[in-house]
Amino acid sequence: MARRRTLTLTNEKRNELRDYRDHHPSPQVRERCAALLKIAEGASPHWVAKEGLLKERDPDTVYAWLSSYEAAGVAGLVARQQGGDRRSGL
């Protein structure tokens, strides 16, 4: 069986995610931070994707957010392009 991914946060990192969740101008960033806070509180990423957000997400999406955060912190959540047309010039 696969090992469940978790997120352990220091108080400083938790407060940073809360601040971004509550005040960032981009709704996508606010959603990603909310998802990560729920994972840090003990919810599984799969549950967060299916039940824990306002809109159901593919679990792979939430796992990608978790990986981005683990690799680059909040900057990985802010800088990451999500969806849309990726072709240049359009």
PDB file with one MODEL, atoms N, CA, C and O in Angstrom:
MODEL        1
ATOM      1  N   MET A   1       0.840  -1.181   0.000  1.00  0.00           N
ATOM      2  CA  MET A   1       0.000   0.000   0.000  1.00  0.00           C
ATOM      3  C   MET A   1       0.887   1.246   0.000  1.00  0.00           C
ATOM      4  O   MET A   1       1.932   1.278   0.649  1.00  0.00           O
ATOM      5  N   ALA A   2       0.462   2.246  -0.721  1.00  0.00           N
ATOM      6  CA  ALA A   2       1.233   3.486  -0.815  1.00  0.00           C
ATOM      7  C   ALA A   2       1.212   4.227   0.519  1.00  0.00           C
ATOM      8  O   ALA A   2       0.229   4.187   1.257  1.00  0.00           O
ATOM      9  N   ARG A   3       2.298   4.890   0.801  1.00  0.00           N
ATOM     10  CA  ARG A   3       2.406   5.656   2.027  1.00  0.00           C
ATOM     11  C   ARG A   3       1.696   6.993   1.875  1.00  0.00           C
ATOM     12  O   ARG A   3       1.879   7.682   0.871  1.00  0.00           O
ATOM     13  N   ARG A   4       0.897   7.359   2.851  1.00  0.00           N
ATOM     14  CA  ARG A   4       0.140   8.601   2.799  1.00  0.00           C
ATOM     15  C   ARG A   4       1.067   9.797   2.960  1.00  0.00           C
ATOM     16  O   ARG A   4       1.902   9.828   3.864  1.00  0.00           O
ATOM     17  N   ARG A   5       0.917  10.774   2.083  1.00  0.00           N
ATOM     18  CA  ARG A   5       1.751  11.983   2.160  1.00  0.00           C
ATOM     19  C   ARG A   5       1.153  12.943   3.177  1.00  0.00           C
ATOM     20  O   ARG A   5      -0.060  13.145   3.240  1.00  0.00           O
ATOM     21  N   THR A   6       2.029  13.517   3.957  1.00  0.00           N
ATOM     22  CA  THR A   6       1.627  14.482   4.971  1.00  0.00           C
ATOM     23  C   THR A   6       2.464  15.742   4.810  1.00  0.00           C
ATOM     24  O   THR A   6       3.398  15.791   4.010  1.00  0.00           O
ATOM     25  N   LEU A   7       2.115  16.744   5.579  1.00  0.00           N
ATOM     26  CA  LEU A   7       2.851  18.003   5.560  1.00  0.00           C
ATOM     27  C   LEU A   7       3.009  18.476   7.001  1.00  0.00           C
ATOM     28  O   LEU A   7       2.023  18.663   7.713  1.00  0.00           O
ATOM     29  N   THR A   8       4.226  18.663   7.415  1.00  0.00           N
ATOM     30  CA  THR A   8       4.510  19.180   8.752  1.00  0.00           C
ATOM     31  C   THR A   8       5.003  20.612   8.605  1.00  0.00           C
ATOM     32  O   THR A   8       5.943  20.893   7.862  1.00  0.00           O
ATOM     33  N   LEU A   9       4.346  21.510   9.331  1.00  0.00           N
ATOM     34  CA  LEU A   9       4.662  22.931   9.210  1.00  0.00           C
ATOM     35  C   LEU A   9       5.134  23.503  10.551  1.00  0.00           C
ATOM     36  O   LEU A   9       4.635  23.126  11.612  1.00  0.00           O
ATOM     37  N   THR A  10       6.093  24.408  10.481  1.00  0.00           N
ATOM     38  CA  THR A  10       6.451  25.193  11.655  1.00  0.00           C
ATOM     39  C   THR A  10       5.365  26.255  11.837  1.00  0.00           C
ATOM     40  O   THR A  10       4.578  26.508  10.925  1.00  0.00           O
ATOM     41  N   ASN A  11       5.327  26.866  13.006  1.00  0.00           N
ATOM     42  CA  ASN A  11       4.353  27.942  13.234  1.00  0.00           C
ATOM     43  C   ASN A  11       4.525  29.066  12.223  1.00  0.00           C
ATOM     44  O   ASN A  11       3.544  29.647  11.758  1.00  0.00           O
ATOM     45  N   GLU A  12       5.778  29.372  11.883  1.00  0.00           N
ATOM     46  CA  GLU A  12       6.059  30.435  10.921  1.00  0.00           C
ATOM     47  C   GLU A  12       5.484  30.095   9.547  1.00  0.00           C
ATOM     48  O   GLU A  12       4.842  30.931   8.912  1.00  0.00           O
ATOM     49  N   LYS A  13       5.717  28.872   9.095  1.00  0.00           N
ATOM     50  CA  LYS A  13       5.206  28.447   7.775  1.00  0.00           C
ATOM     51  C   LYS A  13       3.674  28.374   7.768  1.00  0.00           C
ATOM     52  O   LYS A  13       3.032  28.744   6.785  1.00  0.00           O
ATOM     53  N   ARG A  14       3.098  27.894   8.873  1.00  0.00           N
ATOM     54  CA  ARG A  14       1.634  27.821   8.980  1.00  0.00           C
ATOM     55  C   ARG A  14       1.032  29.229   8.901  1.00  0.00           C
ATOM     56  O   ARG A  14       0.038  29.448   8.209  1.00  0.00           O
ATOM     57  N   ASN A  15       1.642  30.175   9.615  1.00  0.00           N
ATOM     58  CA  ASN A  15       1.153  31.554   9.580  1.00  0.00           C
ATOM     59  C   ASN A  15       1.311  32.171   8.196  1.00  0.00           C
ATOM     60  O   ASN A  15       0.453  32.931   7.748  1.00  0.00           O
ATOM     61  N   GLU A  16       2.405  31.845   7.525  1.00  0.00           N
ATOM     62  CA  GLU A  16       2.615  32.346   6.161  1.00  0.00           C
ATOM     63  C   GLU A  16       1.523  31.818   5.230  1.00  0.00           C
ATOM     64  O   GLU A  16       0.962  32.582   4.445  1.00  0.00           O
ATOM     65  N   LEU A  17       1.217  30.522   5.308  1.00  0.00           N
ATOM     66  CA  LEU A  17       0.155  29.955   4.470  1.00  0.00           C
ATOM     67  C   LEU A  17      -1.202  30.569   4.805  1.00  0.00           C
ATOM     68  O   LEU A  17      -1.999  30.839   3.907  1.00  0.00           O
ATOM     69  N   ARG A  18      -1.465  30.789   6.088  1.00  0.00           N
ATOM     70  CA  ARG A  18      -2.737  31.423   6.480  1.00  0.00           C
ATOM     71  C   ARG A  18      -2.843  32.832   5.906  1.00  0.00           C
ATOM     72  O   ARG A  18      -3.901  33.240   5.426  1.00  0.00           O
ATOM     73  N   ASP A  19      -1.738  33.567   5.962  1.00  0.00           N
ATOM     74  CA  ASP A  19      -1.745  34.927   5.434  1.00  0.00           C
ATOM     75  C   ASP A  19      -2.031  34.917   3.926  1.00  0.00           C
ATOM     76  O   ASP A  19      -2.838  35.709   3.438  1.00  0.00           O
ATOM     77  N   TYR A  20      -1.368  34.021   3.198  1.00  0.00           N
ATOM     78  CA  TYR A  20      -1.617  33.922   1.758  1.00  0.00           C
ATOM     79  C   TYR A  20      -3.049  33.453   1.488  1.00  0.00           C
ATOM     80  O   TYR A  20      -3.699  33.950   0.568  1.00  0.00           O
ATOM     81  N   ARG A  21      -3.540  32.508   2.275  1.00  0.00           N
ATOM     82  CA  ARG A  21      -4.909  32.013   2.099  1.00  0.00           C
ATOM     83  C   ARG A  21      -5.926  33.135   2.300  1.00  0.00           C
ATOM     84  O   ARG A  21      -6.922  33.212   1.580  1.00  0.00           O
ATOM     85  N   ASP A  22      -5.678  33.987   3.263  1.00  0.00           N
ATOM     86  CA  ASP A  22      -6.649  35.016   3.610  1.00  0.00           C
ATOM     87  C   ASP A  22      -6.515  36.304   2.814  1.00  0.00           C
ATOM     88  O   ASP A  22      -7.486  37.051   2.697  1.00  0.00           O
ATOM     89  N   HIS A  23      -5.319  36.590   2.254  1.00  0.00           N
ATOM     90  CA  HIS A  23      -5.097  37.920   1.695  1.00  0.00           C
ATOM     91  C   HIS A  23      -4.522  37.980   0.288  1.00  0.00           C
ATOM     92  O   HIS A  23      -4.452  39.071  -0.279  1.00  0.00           O
ATOM     93  N   HIS A  24      -4.111  36.875  -0.300  1.00  0.00           N
ATOM     94  CA  HIS A  24      -3.496  36.950  -1.629  1.00  0.00           C
ATOM     95  C   HIS A  24      -4.556  37.342  -2.657  1.00  0.00           C
ATOM     96  O   HIS A  24      -5.690  36.869  -2.575  1.00  0.00           O
ATOM     97  N   PRO A  25      -4.213  38.193  -3.620  1.00  0.00           N
ATOM     98  CA  PRO A  25      -5.205  38.630  -4.616  1.00  0.00           C
ATOM     99  C   PRO A  25      -5.654  37.517  -5.559  1.00  0.00           C
ATOM    100  O   PRO A  25      -6.735  37.621  -6.138  1.00  0.00           O
ATOM    101  N   SER A  26      -4.879  36.472  -5.734  1.00  0.00           N
ATOM    102  CA  SER A  26      -5.239  35.407  -6.667  1.00  0.00           C
ATOM    103  C   SER A  26      -6.052  34.313  -5.969  1.00  0.00           C
ATOM    104  O   SER A  26      -5.584  33.734  -4.988  1.00  0.00           O
ATOM    105  N   PRO A  27      -7.257  34.023  -6.457  1.00  0.00           N
ATOM    106  CA  PRO A  27      -8.045  32.953  -5.830  1.00  0.00           C
ATOM    107  C   PRO A  27      -7.385  31.581  -5.947  1.00  0.00           C
ATOM    108  O   PRO A  27      -7.591  30.719  -5.093  1.00  0.00           O
ATOM    109  N   GLN A  28      -6.593  31.374  -6.999  1.00  0.00           N
ATOM    110  CA  GLN A  28      -5.914  30.088  -7.154  1.00  0.00           C
ATOM    111  C   GLN A  28      -4.898  29.878  -6.034  1.00  0.00           C
ATOM    112  O   GLN A  28      -4.796  28.780  -5.485  1.00  0.00           O
ATOM    113  N   VAL A  29      -4.162  30.906  -5.701  1.00  0.00           N
ATOM    114  CA  VAL A  29      -3.168  30.809  -4.629  1.00  0.00           C
ATOM    115  C   VAL A  29      -3.877  30.604  -3.293  1.00  0.00           C
ATOM    116  O   VAL A  29      -3.432  29.798  -2.476  1.00  0.00           O
ATOM    117  N   ARG A  30      -4.970  31.321  -3.064  1.00  0.00           N
ATOM    118  CA  ARG A  30      -5.718  31.151  -1.819  1.00  0.00           C
ATOM    119  C   ARG A  30      -6.220  29.714  -1.682  1.00  0.00           C
ATOM    120  O   ARG A  30      -6.162  29.137  -0.596  1.00  0.00           O
ATOM    121  N   GLU A  31      -6.712  29.135  -2.781  1.00  0.00           N
ATOM    122  CA  GLU A  31      -7.199  27.757  -2.750  1.00  0.00           C
ATOM    123  C   GLU A  31      -6.071  26.772  -2.448  1.00  0.00           C
ATOM    124  O   GLU A  31      -6.248  25.857  -1.644  1.00  0.00           O
ATOM    125  N   ARG A  32      -4.935  26.949  -3.075  1.00  0.00           N
ATOM    126  CA  ARG A  32      -3.787  26.052  -2.858  1.00  0.00           C
ATOM    127  C   ARG A  32      -3.321  26.112  -1.405  1.00  0.00           C
ATOM    128  O   ARG A  32      -3.022  25.080  -0.804  1.00  0.00           O
ATOM    129  N   CYS A  33      -3.258  27.303  -0.847  1.00  0.00           N
ATOM    130  CA  CYS A  33      -2.839  27.446   0.545  1.00  0.00           C
ATOM    131  C   CYS A  33      -3.855  26.810   1.489  1.00  0.00           C
ATOM    132  O   CYS A  33      -3.470  26.170   2.467  1.00  0.00           O
ATOM    133  N   ALA A  34      -5.134  26.975   1.212  1.00  0.00           N
ATOM    134  CA  ALA A  34      -6.173  26.340   2.029  1.00  0.00           C
ATOM    135  C   ALA A  34      -6.031  24.822   1.990  1.00  0.00           C
ATOM    136  O   ALA A  34      -6.157  24.159   3.020  1.00  0.00           O
ATOM    137  N   ALA A  35      -5.770  24.274   0.812  1.00  0.00           N
ATOM    138  CA  ALA A  35      -5.602  22.831   0.672  1.00  0.00           C
ATOM    139  C   ALA A  35      -4.409  22.347   1.488  1.00  0.00           C
ATOM    140  O   ALA A  35      -4.502  21.329   2.175  1.00  0.00           O
ATOM    141  N   LEU A  36      -3.298  23.060   1.421  1.00  0.00           N
ATOM    142  CA  LEU A  36      -2.105  22.647   2.153  1.00  0.00           C
ATOM    143  C   LEU A  36      -2.304  22.742   3.657  1.00  0.00           C
ATOM    144  O   LEU A  36      -1.792  21.902   4.398  1.00  0.00           O
ATOM    145  N   LEU A  37      -3.030  23.738   4.120  1.00  0.00           N
ATOM    146  CA  LEU A  37      -3.309  23.846   5.548  1.00  0.00           C
ATOM    147  C   LEU A  37      -4.155  22.669   6.023  1.00  0.00           C
ATOM    148  O   LEU A  37      -3.947  22.166   7.128  1.00  0.00           O
ATOM    149  N   LYS A  38      -5.096  22.228   5.210  1.00  0.00           N
ATOM    150  CA  LYS A  38      -5.913  21.066   5.585  1.00  0.00           C
ATOM    151  C   LYS A  38      -5.072  19.796   5.634  1.00  0.00           C
ATOM    152  O   LYS A  38      -5.270  18.947   6.503  1.00  0.00           O
ATOM    153  N   ILE A  39      -4.144  19.669   4.708  1.00  0.00           N
ATOM    154  CA  ILE A  39      -3.246  18.506   4.720  1.00  0.00           C
ATOM    155  C   ILE A  39      -2.379  18.546   5.975  1.00  0.00           C
ATOM    156  O   ILE A  39      -2.162  17.516   6.613  1.00  0.00           O
ATOM    157  N   ALA A  40      -1.883  19.730   6.330  1.00  0.00           N
ATOM    158  CA  ALA A  40      -1.049  19.875   7.529  1.00  0.00           C
ATOM    159  C   ALA A  40      -1.839  19.561   8.799  1.00  0.00           C
ATOM    160  O   ALA A  40      -1.259  19.148   9.803  1.00  0.00           O
ATOM    161  N   GLU A  41      -3.150  19.755   8.761  1.00  0.00           N
ATOM    162  CA  GLU A  41      -4.001  19.459   9.922  1.00  0.00           C
ATOM    163  C   GLU A  41      -4.350  17.976  10.008  1.00  0.00           C
ATOM    164  O   GLU A  41      -4.994  17.548  10.966  1.00  0.00           O
ATOM    165  N   GLY A  42      -3.929  17.183   9.011  1.00  0.00           N
ATOM    166  CA  GLY A  42      -4.128  15.744   9.099  1.00  0.00           C
ATOM    167  C   GLY A  42      -5.008  15.132   8.033  1.00  0.00           C
ATOM    168  O   GLY A  42      -5.129  13.908   7.976  1.00  0.00           O
ATOM    169  N   ALA A  43      -5.625  15.935   7.188  1.00  0.00           N
ATOM    170  CA  ALA A  43      -6.457  15.387   6.117  1.00  0.00           C
ATOM    171  C   ALA A  43      -5.571  14.818   5.013  1.00  0.00           C
ATOM    172  O   ALA A  43      -4.472  15.316   4.769  1.00  0.00           O
ATOM    173  N   SER A  44      -6.051  13.783   4.356  1.00  0.00           N
ATOM    174  CA  SER A  44      -5.274  13.220   3.245  1.00  0.00           C
ATOM    175  C   SER A  44      -5.416  14.113   2.020  1.00  0.00           C
ATOM    176  O   SER A  44      -6.463  14.730   1.829  1.00  0.00           O
ATOM    177  N   PRO A  45      -4.383  14.193   1.190  1.00  0.00           N
ATOM    178  CA  PRO A  45      -4.492  15.000  -0.030  1.00  0.00           C
ATOM    179  C   PRO A  45      -5.655  14.544  -0.921  1.00  0.00           C
ATOM    180  O   PRO A  45      -6.305  15.368  -1.564  1.00  0.00           O
ATOM    181  N   HIS A  46      -5.911  13.251  -0.958  1.00  0.00           N
ATOM    182  CA  HIS A  46      -7.012  12.743  -1.780  1.00  0.00           C
ATOM    183  C   HIS A  46      -8.357  13.256  -1.261  1.00  0.00           C
ATOM    184  O   HIS A  46      -9.212  13.674  -2.042  1.00  0.00           O
ATOM    185  N   TRP A  47      -8.538  13.220   0.063  1.00  0.00           N
ATOM    186  CA  TRP A  47      -9.783  13.724   0.644  1.00  0.00           C
ATOM    187  C   TRP A  47      -9.933  15.220   0.384  1.00  0.00           C
ATOM    188  O   TRP A  47     -11.019  15.691   0.048  1.00  0.00           O
ATOM    189  N   VAL A  48      -8.841  15.960   0.542  1.00  0.00           N
ATOM    190  CA  VAL A  48      -8.889  17.403   0.299  1.00  0.00           C
ATOM    191  C   VAL A  48      -9.344  17.675  -1.136  1.00  0.00           C
ATOM    192  O   VAL A  48     -10.166  18.560  -1.374  1.00  0.00           O
ATOM    193  N   ALA A  49      -8.808  16.911  -2.089  1.00  0.00           N
ATOM    194  CA  ALA A  49      -9.174  17.108  -3.494  1.00  0.00           C
ATOM    195  C   ALA A  49     -10.647  16.803  -3.736  1.00  0.00           C
ATOM    196  O   ALA A  49     -11.316  17.531  -4.470  1.00  0.00           O
ATOM    197  N   LYS A  50     -11.152  15.753  -3.138  1.00  0.00           N
ATOM    198  CA  LYS A  50     -12.521  15.309  -3.397  1.00  0.00           C
ATOM    199  C   LYS A  50     -13.579  16.009  -2.549  1.00  0.00           C
ATOM    200  O   LYS A  50     -14.686  16.264  -3.024  1.00  0.00           O
ATOM    201  N   GLU A  51     -13.246  16.322  -1.296  1.00  0.00           N
ATOM    202  CA  GLU A  51     -14.260  16.820  -0.361  1.00  0.00           C
ATOM    203  C   GLU A  51     -13.899  18.129   0.338  1.00  0.00           C
ATOM    204  O   GLU A  51     -14.792  18.826   0.820  1.00  0.00           O
ATOM    205  N   GLY A  52     -12.628  18.476   0.406  1.00  0.00           N
ATOM    206  CA  GLY A  52     -12.193  19.540   1.297  1.00  0.00           C
ATOM    207  C   GLY A  52     -12.141  20.934   0.724  1.00  0.00           C
ATOM    208  O   GLY A  52     -11.856  21.885   1.453  1.00  0.00           O
ATOM    209  N   LEU A  53     -12.408  21.087  -0.565  1.00  0.00           N
ATOM    210  CA  LEU A  53     -12.356  22.412  -1.189  1.00  0.00           C
ATOM    211  C   LEU A  53     -13.735  22.790  -1.717  1.00  0.00           C
ATOM    212  O   LEU A  53     -14.628  21.947  -1.794  1.00  0.00           O
ATOM    213  N   LEU A  54     -13.903  24.041  -2.073  1.00  0.00           N
ATOM    214  CA  LEU A  54     -15.196  24.468  -2.607  1.00  0.00           C
ATOM    215  C   LEU A  54     -15.543  23.753  -3.904  1.00  0.00           C
ATOM    216  O   LEU A  54     -16.704  23.439  -4.164  1.00  0.00           O
ATOM    217  N   LYS A  55     -14.525  23.502  -4.712  1.00  0.00           N
ATOM    218  CA  LYS A  55     -14.711  22.810  -5.985  1.00  0.00           C
ATOM    219  C   LYS A  55     -13.880  21.532  -5.961  1.00  0.00           C
ATOM    220  O   LYS A  55     -12.716  21.560  -5.561  1.00  0.00           O
ATOM    221  N   GLU A  56     -14.460  20.422  -6.383  1.00  0.00           N
ATOM    222  CA  GLU A  56     -13.722  19.163  -6.415  1.00  0.00           C
ATOM    223  C   GLU A  56     -12.573  19.262  -7.408  1.00  0.00           C
ATOM    224  O   GLU A  56     -12.725  19.792  -8.509  1.00  0.00           O
ATOM    225  N   ARG A  57     -11.434  18.746  -7.003  1.00  0.00           N
ATOM    226  CA  ARG A  57     -10.235  18.753  -7.841  1.00  0.00           C
ATOM    227  C   ARG A  57      -9.758  17.331  -8.067  1.00  0.00           C
ATOM    228  O   ARG A  57     -10.087  16.427  -7.299  1.00  0.00           O
ATOM    229  N   ASP A  58      -8.987  17.137  -9.118  1.00  0.00           N
ATOM    230  CA  ASP A  58      -8.332  15.860  -9.351  1.00  0.00           C
ATOM    231  C   ASP A  58      -7.284  15.697  -8.248  1.00  0.00           C
ATOM    232  O   ASP A  58      -6.533  16.636  -7.980  1.00  0.00           O
ATOM    233  N   PRO A  59      -7.216  14.538  -7.606  1.00  0.00           N
ATOM    234  CA  PRO A  59      -6.214  14.348  -6.559  1.00  0.00           C
ATOM    235  C   PRO A  59      -4.790  14.616  -7.045  1.00  0.00           C
ATOM    236  O   PRO A  59      -3.966  15.109  -6.276  1.00  0.00           O
ATOM    237  N   ASP A  60      -4.487  14.303  -8.298  1.00  0.00           N
ATOM    238  CA  ASP A  60      -3.149  14.579  -8.824  1.00  0.00           C
ATOM    239  C   ASP A  60      -2.822  16.064  -8.763  1.00  0.00           C
ATOM    240  O   ASP A  60      -1.663  16.435  -8.576  1.00  0.00           O
ATOM    241  N   THR A  61      -3.823  16.911  -8.917  1.00  0.00           N
ATOM    242  CA  THR A  61      -3.629  18.359  -8.842  1.00  0.00           C
ATOM    243  C   THR A  61      -3.179  18.753  -7.439  1.00  0.00           C
ATOM    244  O   THR A  61      -2.225  19.514  -7.278  1.00  0.00           O
ATOM    245  N   VAL A  62      -3.863  18.235  -6.433  1.00  0.00           N
ATOM    246  CA  VAL A  62      -3.508  18.576  -5.051  1.00  0.00           C
ATOM    247  C   VAL A  62      -2.133  18.008  -4.702  1.00  0.00           C
ATOM    248  O   VAL A  62      -1.353  18.664  -4.011  1.00  0.00           O
ATOM    249  N   TYR A  63      -1.828  16.799  -5.171  1.00  0.00           N
ATOM    250  CA  TYR A  63      -0.495  16.241  -4.948  1.00  0.00           C
ATOM    251  C   TYR A  63       0.576  17.117  -5.622  1.00  0.00           C
ATOM    252  O   TYR A  63       1.670  17.277  -5.081  1.00  0.00           O
ATOM    253  N   ALA A  64       0.268  17.677  -6.788  1.00  0.00           N
ATOM    254  CA  ALA A  64       1.217  18.569  -7.471  1.00  0.00           C
ATOM    255  C   ALA A  64       1.426  19.844  -6.663  1.00  0.00           C
ATOM    256  O   ALA A  64       2.549  20.342  -6.576  1.00  0.00           O
ATOM    257  N   TRP A  65       0.354  20.382  -6.070  1.00  0.00           N
ATOM    258  CA  TRP A  65       0.497  21.563  -5.210  1.00  0.00           C
ATOM    259  C   TRP A  65       1.396  21.246  -4.026  1.00  0.00           C
ATOM    260  O   TRP A  65       2.262  22.041  -3.661  1.00  0.00           O
ATOM    261  N   LEU A  66       1.184  20.079  -3.431  1.00  0.00           N
ATOM    262  CA  LEU A  66       1.995  19.661  -2.291  1.00  0.00           C
ATOM    263  C   LEU A  66       3.470  19.532  -2.687  1.00  0.00           C
ATOM    264  O   LEU A  66       4.356  19.971  -1.954  1.00  0.00           O
ATOM    265  N   SER A  67       3.720  18.935  -3.833  1.00  0.00           N
ATOM    266  CA  SER A  67       5.104  18.791  -4.310  1.00  0.00           C
ATOM    267  C   SER A  67       5.741  20.149  -4.588  1.00  0.00           C
ATOM    268  O   SER A  67       6.904  20.371  -4.251  1.00  0.00           O
ATOM    269  N   SER A  68       4.985  21.053  -5.199  1.00  0.00           N
ATOM    270  CA  SER A  68       5.502  22.397  -5.476  1.00  0.00           C
ATOM    271  C   SER A  68       5.847  23.120  -4.186  1.00  0.00           C
ATOM    272  O   SER A  68       6.880  23.784  -4.093  1.00  0.00           O
ATOM    273  N   TYR A  69       4.982  22.989  -3.194  1.00  0.00           N
ATOM    274  CA  TYR A  69       5.245  23.658  -1.915  1.00  0.00           C
ATOM    275  C   TYR A  69       6.467  23.056  -1.233  1.00  0.00           C
ATOM    276  O   TYR A  69       7.299  23.787  -0.696  1.00  0.00           O
ATOM    277  N   GLU A  70       6.579  21.750  -1.250  1.00  0.00           N
ATOM    278  CA  GLU A  70       7.734  21.102  -0.625  1.00  0.00           C
ATOM    279  C   GLU A  70       9.038  21.490  -1.323  1.00  0.00           C
ATOM    280  O   GLU A  70      10.081  21.581  -0.674  1.00  0.00           O
ATOM    281  N   ALA A  71       8.990  21.718  -2.628  1.00  0.00           N
ATOM    282  CA  ALA A  71      10.194  22.052  -3.390  1.00  0.00           C
ATOM    283  C   ALA A  71      10.588  23.519  -3.263  1.00  0.00           C
ATOM    284  O   ALA A  71      11.773  23.836  -3.162  1.00  0.00           O
ATOM    285  N   ALA A  72       9.597  24.423  -3.266  1.00  0.00           N
ATOM    286  CA  ALA A  72       9.933  25.848  -3.350  1.00  0.00           C
ATOM    287  C   ALA A  72       9.183  26.733  -2.370  1.00  0.00           C
ATOM    288  O   ALA A  72       9.297  27.956  -2.450  1.00  0.00           O
ATOM    289  N   GLY A  73       8.433  26.168  -1.465  1.00  0.00           N
ATOM    290  CA  GLY A  73       7.667  26.986  -0.527  1.00  0.00           C
ATOM    291  C   GLY A  73       6.510  27.695  -1.217  1.00  0.00           C
ATOM    292  O   GLY A  73       6.032  27.261  -2.265  1.00  0.00           O
ATOM    293  N   VAL A  74       6.075  28.778  -0.620  1.00  0.00           N
ATOM    294  CA  VAL A  74       4.935  29.524  -1.165  1.00  0.00           C
ATOM    295  C   VAL A  74       5.237  30.043  -2.564  1.00  0.00           C
ATOM    296  O   VAL A  74       4.331  30.171  -3.387  1.00  0.00           O
ATOM    297  N   ALA A  75       6.486  30.339  -2.836  1.00  0.00           N
ATOM    298  CA  ALA A  75       6.856  30.823  -4.175  1.00  0.00           C
ATOM    299  C   ALA A  75       6.492  29.793  -5.248  1.00  0.00           C
ATOM    300  O   ALA A  75       6.137  30.168  -6.366  1.00  0.00           O
ATOM    301  N   GLY A  76       6.575  28.519  -4.927  1.00  0.00           N
ATOM    302  CA  GLY A  76       6.192  27.475  -5.879  1.00  0.00           C
ATOM    303  C   GLY A  76       4.709  27.461  -6.158  1.00  0.00           C
ATOM    304  O   GLY A  76       4.293  27.058  -7.244  1.00  0.00           O
ATOM    305  N   LEU A  77       3.897  27.891  -5.207  1.00  0.00           N
ATOM    306  CA  LEU A  77       2.447  27.959  -5.410  1.00  0.00           C
ATOM    307  C   LEU A  77       2.050  29.191  -6.204  1.00  0.00           C
ATOM    308  O   LEU A  77       1.111  29.155  -6.999  1.00  0.00           O
ATOM    309  N   VAL A  78       2.777  30.284  -5.982  1.00  0.00           N
ATOM    310  CA  VAL A  78       2.443  31.554  -6.630  1.00  0.00           C
ATOM    311  C   VAL A  78       2.886  31.558  -8.088  1.00  0.00           C
ATOM    312  O   VAL A  78       2.157  32.042  -8.954  1.00  0.00           O
ATOM    313  N   ALA A  79       4.061  31.031  -8.367  1.00  0.00           N
ATOM    314  CA  ALA A  79       4.654  31.146  -9.698  1.00  0.00           C
ATOM    315  C   ALA A  79       4.131  30.116 -10.685  1.00  0.00           C
ATOM    316  O   ALA A  79       4.319  30.276 -11.891  1.00  0.00           O
ATOM    317  N   ARG A  80       3.493  29.082 -10.213  1.00  0.00           N
ATOM    318  CA  ARG A  80       3.126  27.967 -11.076  1.00  0.00           C
ATOM    319  C   ARG A  80       1.906  28.270 -11.942  1.00  0.00           C
ATOM    320  O   ARG A  80       0.837  28.576 -11.414  1.00  0.00           O
ATOM    321  N   GLN A  81       2.052  28.189 -13.258  1.00  0.00           N
ATOM    322  CA  GLN A  81       0.944  28.391 -14.201  1.00  0.00           C
ATOM    323  C   GLN A  81      -0.010  27.213 -14.112  1.00  0.00           C
ATOM    324  O   GLN A  81       0.411  26.057 -14.170  1.00  0.00           O
ATOM    325  N   GLN A  82      -1.287  27.505 -13.970  1.00  0.00           N
ATOM    326  CA  GLN A  82      -2.281  26.435 -13.911  1.00  0.00           C
ATOM    327  C   GLN A  82      -3.314  26.631 -14.998  1.00  0.00           C
ATOM    328  O   GLN A  82      -3.900  27.706 -15.119  1.00  0.00           O
ATOM    329  N   GLY A  83      -3.542  25.588 -15.794  1.00  0.00           N
ATOM    330  CA  GLY A  83      -4.588  25.625 -16.803  1.00  0.00           C
ATOM    331  C   GLY A  83      -4.309  26.626 -17.899  1.00  0.00           C
ATOM    332  O   GLY A  83      -3.213  27.179 -17.993  1.00  0.00           O
ATOM    333  N   GLY A  84      -5.308  26.851 -18.720  1.00  0.00           N
ATOM    334  CA  GLY A  84      -5.192  27.830 -19.782  1.00  0.00           C
ATOM    335  C   GLY A  84      -4.440  27.311 -20.991  1.00  0.00           C
ATOM    336  O   GLY A  84      -3.919  26.195 -20.991  1.00  0.00           O
ATOM    337  N   ASP A  85      -4.394  28.127 -22.000  1.00  0.00           N
ATOM    338  CA  ASP A  85      -3.721  27.777 -23.253  1.00  0.00           C
ATOM    339  C   ASP A  85      -2.222  27.985 -23.098  1.00  0.00           C
ATOM    340  O   ASP A  85      -1.776  29.096 -22.814  1.00  0.00           O
ATOM    341  N   ARG A  86      -1.452  26.941 -23.279  1.00  0.00           N
ATOM    342  CA  ARG A  86      -0.009  27.022 -23.068  1.00  0.00           C
ATOM    343  C   ARG A  86       0.753  27.313 -24.365  1.00  0.00           C
ATOM    344  O   ARG A  86       1.974  27.464 -24.341  1.00  0.00           O
ATOM    345  N   ARG A  87       0.058  27.389 -25.469  1.00  0.00           N
ATOM    346  CA  ARG A  87       0.742  27.684 -26.735  1.00  0.00           C
ATOM    347  C   ARG A  87       1.156  29.126 -26.766  1.00  0.00           C
ATOM    348  O   ARG A  87       0.395  30.006 -26.364  1.00  0.00           O
ATOM    349  N   SER A  88       2.361  29.381 -27.243  1.00  0.00           N
ATOM    350  CA  SER A  88       2.840  30.765 -27.278  1.00  0.00           C
ATOM    351  C   SER A  88       2.143  31.533 -28.397  1.00  0.00           C
ATOM    352  O   SER A  88       1.805  30.982 -29.445  1.00  0.00           O
ATOM    353  N   GLY A  89       1.943  32.814 -28.142  1.00  0.00           N
ATOM    354  CA  GLY A  89       1.364  33.677 -29.156  1.00  0.00           C
ATOM    355  C   GLY A  89      -0.159  33.648 -29.216  1.00  0.00           C
ATOM    356  O   GLY A  89      -0.754  34.359 -30.026  1.00  0.00           O
ATOM    357  N   LEU A  90      -0.795  32.847 -28.382  1.00  0.00           N
ATOM    358  CA  LEU A  90      -2.263  32.818 -28.405  1.00  0.00           C
ATOM    359  C   LEU A  90      -2.832  33.287 -27.101  1.00  0.00           C
ATOM    360  O   LEU A  90      -4.051  33.329 -26.939  1.00  0.00           O
TER     361      LEU A  90
ENDMDL
END
